Amino acid sequence: MSLSIDQIAQTFCSWKFAETFPYMAEEIKWNVINRAELLGRDAVIEQCGKAIKFLDTVEGTVTRLKSSRSGDTVFVEAAAQFRDKQNRTSSVASCDVFRFSDGQLVEITSYVIDLETQ
């Protein structure tokens, strides 16, 4: 089954990274503002692996996932909460901009804000 560009963006933001790998262009660019700039499919997949390892150490819940689309660009507003093994919680809010070309994901720009920590 093939995913639409809206579904690819939402799936990525739902931490189901591997399901999006077939749609990534070899030359993909992922810019996490003020944190990292990744170039190439292998670098993006490696970073997704690091995120998965982190998610294995916490209980994570997506609390908001809203998307909109303009042409070949999908915008996803998200929020998530994490609880670690010491029962501490943290929260983030994000806006991710996914740009596609010919059905391939060519660029992601992520704006991530750390919220309160308890």
C-alpha positions as CSV (number, residue, x, y, z in Angstrom):
1,M,0.0,0.0,0.0
2,S,1.3,3.4,-1.0
3,L,1.1,6.4,1.4
4,S,0.0,9.9,0.4
5,I,2.3,12.7,1.2
6,D,-0.1,13.7,4.1
7,Q,0.2,10.2,5.5
8,I,4.0,10.1,5.1
9,A,4.3,13.4,7.1
10,Q,1.9,12.2,9.8
11,T,3.5,8.8,10.1
12,F,7.0,10.4,10.5
13,C,5.6,12.7,13.3
14,S,4.0,9.6,15.0
15,W,7.5,8.1,15.3
16,K,6.8,5.3,12.8
17,F,9.9,6.3,11.0
18,A,10.7,3.0,9.2
19,E,7.4,3.3,7.3
20,T,8.5,6.5,5.7
21,F,12.0,5.4,4.6
22,P,10.9,4.1,1.2
23,Y,9.6,7.6,0.4
24,M,12.8,9.5,1.2
25,A,14.9,10.8,-1.6
26,E,18.6,9.9,-1.6
27,E,19.4,13.6,-1.3
28,I,17.0,14.4,1.5
29,K,17.8,17.2,3.8
30,W,16.6,17.5,7.4
31,N,17.2,20.7,9.2
32,V,16.2,20.7,12.9
33,I,16.5,24.4,13.6
34,N,19.3,25.3,16.1
35,R,20.0,21.6,16.7
36,A,21.2,19.7,13.6
37,E,21.3,19.7,9.8
38,L,21.4,16.2,8.2
39,L,22.1,15.6,4.5
40,G,21.3,12.4,2.7
41,R,19.0,9.5,3.3
42,D,21.5,7.5,5.4
43,A,22.1,10.4,7.8
44,V,18.3,10.9,8.3
45,I,17.7,7.2,8.9
46,E,20.6,7.1,11.4
47,Q,19.0,10.0,13.3
48,C,15.7,8.3,13.3
49,G,17.4,5.3,14.8
50,K,18.7,7.5,17.6
51,A,15.2,8.8,18.2
52,I,13.9,5.2,18.4
53,K,16.5,4.3,21.0
54,F,15.4,7.3,23.1
55,L,11.8,6.3,22.7
56,D,12.7,2.9,24.0
57,T,13.8,4.5,27.3
58,V,10.6,6.5,28.0
59,E,6.9,6.3,27.7
60,G,6.0,8.7,25.0
61,T,2.6,10.0,24.0
62,V,1.7,12.2,21.1
63,T,-0.8,14.7,22.5
64,R,-1.4,16.7,19.3
65,L,-1.0,15.9,15.6
66,K,-2.6,18.3,13.2
67,S,-1.6,18.7,9.6
68,S,-2.3,20.9,6.6
69,R,-1.1,20.9,3.0
70,S,-0.2,23.4,0.3
71,G,0.7,21.8,-2.9
72,D,3.7,19.5,-2.4
73,T,4.3,20.8,1.2
74,V,2.8,19.3,4.3
75,F,2.9,21.1,7.7
76,V,2.5,19.1,10.9
77,E,1.9,20.7,14.3
78,A,2.6,18.2,17.0
79,A,3.1,18.0,20.8
80,A,4.3,15.1,22.9
81,Q,4.9,14.2,26.5
82,F,7.6,11.8,27.8
83,R,7.9,10.0,31.1
84,D,11.2,8.4,32.1
85,K,11.9,5.5,34.4
86,Q,12.3,7.9,37.3
87,N,8.7,9.1,36.6
88,R,9.9,12.6,35.5
89,T,8.0,14.1,32.6
90,S,9.0,16.4,29.8
91,S,7.1,17.9,26.9
92,V,7.8,19.2,23.5
93,A,5.9,21.1,20.8
94,S,7.0,21.1,17.2
95,C,6.1,22.2,13.7
96,D,7.5,20.1,10.9
97,V,7.5,21.2,7.3
98,F,7.8,18.4,4.8
99,R,8.6,19.2,1.2
100,F,8.0,16.6,-1.5
101,S,9.0,16.3,-5.2
102,D,7.4,13.6,-7.4
103,G,6.1,11.8,-4.4
104,Q,9.6,11.6,-2.7
105,L,10.3,13.4,0.6
106,V,13.2,15.8,-0.3
107,E,13.3,18.1,2.8
108,I,12.1,18.3,6.4
109,T,12.4,21.5,8.5
110,S,11.7,20.9,12.1
111,Y,11.1,23.6,14.8
112,V,11.1,22.0,18.2
113,I,10.4,23.7,21.5
114,D,11.1,22.1,24.9
115,L,8.2,22.8,27.3
116,E,8.0,22.3,31.1
117,T,9.9,19.5,32.8
118,Q,8.7,18.0,36.1
